[in-house]
């Protein structure tokens, strides 16, 4: 049976129209290891366990959208250190290694070429 519809095509609706979101896991050099495409309104943190499943490493760098006790526990289970700034709603701020966090820009640079294309990134 063939499924049809926005959900099956990872399309979500926002003020700007139909959108998609790419959730990606990369190695220390910024090379993509695994990615998941979802509808644009899907919360980032919901995809993190699937991306981290079966992985190992020294550290997991992520932005504030990934700050949760549950995700920090998953990261600890794989033997890595969570380098995630605390969300502003967190009552007790958890310190992170600011110098290590600067390396997260490697992930952002992976998406830079896609963002320059009108079909994948922002329309020109």
PLY file of the C-alpha trace (Angstrom):
ply
format ascii 1.0
element vertex 124
property float x
property float y
property float z
element edge 123
property int vertex1
property int vertex2
end_header
0.00 0.00 0.00
1.40 3.34 -1.01
1.11 6.13 1.52
0.54 9.69 0.47
0.48 13.01 2.21
2.65 15.59 3.86
3.59 13.41 6.84
5.00 10.68 4.61
6.97 13.27 2.66
8.37 15.00 5.79
6.57 18.24 4.98
5.34 20.55 7.69
3.41 23.78 7.47
4.73 27.05 8.86
4.04 30.72 8.22
6.39 30.50 5.26
4.64 27.51 3.71
5.65 23.86 3.56
8.96 23.16 5.29
11.29 20.30 6.17
13.99 19.99 8.78
17.22 17.99 8.63
18.49 16.56 11.94
22.10 15.43 11.60
24.80 13.63 13.56
28.37 14.37 12.49
31.82 13.27 13.59
34.51 15.52 15.10
35.58 16.67 11.64
32.06 17.73 10.71
31.43 14.80 8.36
27.79 13.65 8.39
27.29 10.22 9.95
23.51 10.00 10.09
20.57 12.25 9.31
16.79 12.25 9.61
14.42 14.43 7.58
11.21 15.50 9.32
8.41 17.99 8.89
9.49 21.52 9.77
7.45 21.78 12.97
8.97 18.64 14.58
10.88 19.47 17.75
14.65 18.96 17.38
15.12 16.95 20.56
12.65 14.23 19.52
15.10 12.97 16.89
18.24 12.96 19.06
17.83 9.45 20.56
17.50 7.90 17.09
20.56 9.79 15.84
22.66 8.71 18.84
21.52 5.07 18.92
24.50 2.73 18.58
27.02 5.58 18.49
30.04 6.22 20.67
32.29 9.20 21.15
33.94 11.55 23.60
31.48 14.44 23.42
28.11 15.37 21.96
27.82 19.03 20.98
24.32 20.43 20.57
22.52 23.74 20.85
20.06 24.81 23.55
17.16 23.12 21.78
18.65 19.78 22.87
18.93 20.64 26.58
17.03 18.00 28.58
17.84 15.66 31.43
16.65 12.68 29.37
19.02 13.44 26.49
21.90 14.11 28.86
21.26 10.64 30.35
21.37 9.04 26.88
24.64 10.83 26.15
26.11 9.59 29.46
25.00 6.02 28.60
27.08 6.07 25.42
30.07 7.26 27.44
30.22 10.80 26.09
30.14 14.24 27.67
27.18 16.50 26.90
28.39 19.88 25.65
25.02 21.61 25.59
24.33 25.13 26.87
21.48 25.25 29.35
18.13 26.42 28.10
17.06 29.69 29.71
14.06 27.93 31.28
16.30 25.54 33.25
16.20 26.39 36.96
19.72 25.21 37.74
22.20 26.03 34.99
24.42 23.12 33.97
27.88 24.36 32.98
29.31 23.36 29.61
32.76 23.57 28.02
32.51 26.83 26.07
35.75 26.17 24.17
34.54 22.74 23.02
31.15 24.21 22.10
32.83 26.53 19.59
33.48 23.45 17.42
29.72 23.10 16.82
30.11 25.55 13.92
31.42 22.61 11.88
27.90 21.20 11.84
26.43 24.53 10.75
28.96 24.71 7.92
27.74 21.33 6.62
24.39 22.96 5.92
25.78 26.14 4.35
25.93 24.80 0.76
22.33 23.56 1.01
21.13 26.91 2.33
22.45 28.66 -0.76
20.23 26.57 -3.05
16.72 27.96 -3.53
15.15 24.48 -3.41
16.75 23.44 -0.11
17.37 26.60 1.84
15.93 30.05 1.91
14.38 31.12 -1.40
16.45 33.63 -3.35
0 1
1 2
2 3
3 4
4 5
5 6
6 7
7 8
8 9
9 10
10 11
11 12
12 13
13 14
14 15
15 16
16 17
17 18
18 19
19 20
20 21
21 22
22 23
23 24
24 25
25 26
26 27
27 28
28 29
29 30
30 31
31 32
32 33
33 34
34 35
35 36
36 37
37 38
38 39
39 40
40 41
41 42
42 43
43 44
44 45
45 46
46 47
47 48
48 49
49 50
50 51
51 52
52 53
53 54
54 55
55 56
56 57
57 58
58 59
59 60
60 61
61 62
62 63
63 64
64 65
65 66
66 67
67 68
68 69
69 70
70 71
71 72
72 73
73 74
74 75
75 76
76 77
77 78
78 79
79 80
80 81
81 82
82 83
83 84
84 85
85 86
86 87
87 88
88 89
89 90
90 91
91 92
92 93
93 94
94 95
95 96
96 97
97 98
98 99
99 100
100 101
101 102
102 103
103 104
104 105
105 106
106 107
107 108
108 109
109 110
110 111
111 112
112 113
113 114
114 115
115 116
116 117
117 118
118 119
119 120
120 121
121 122
122 123
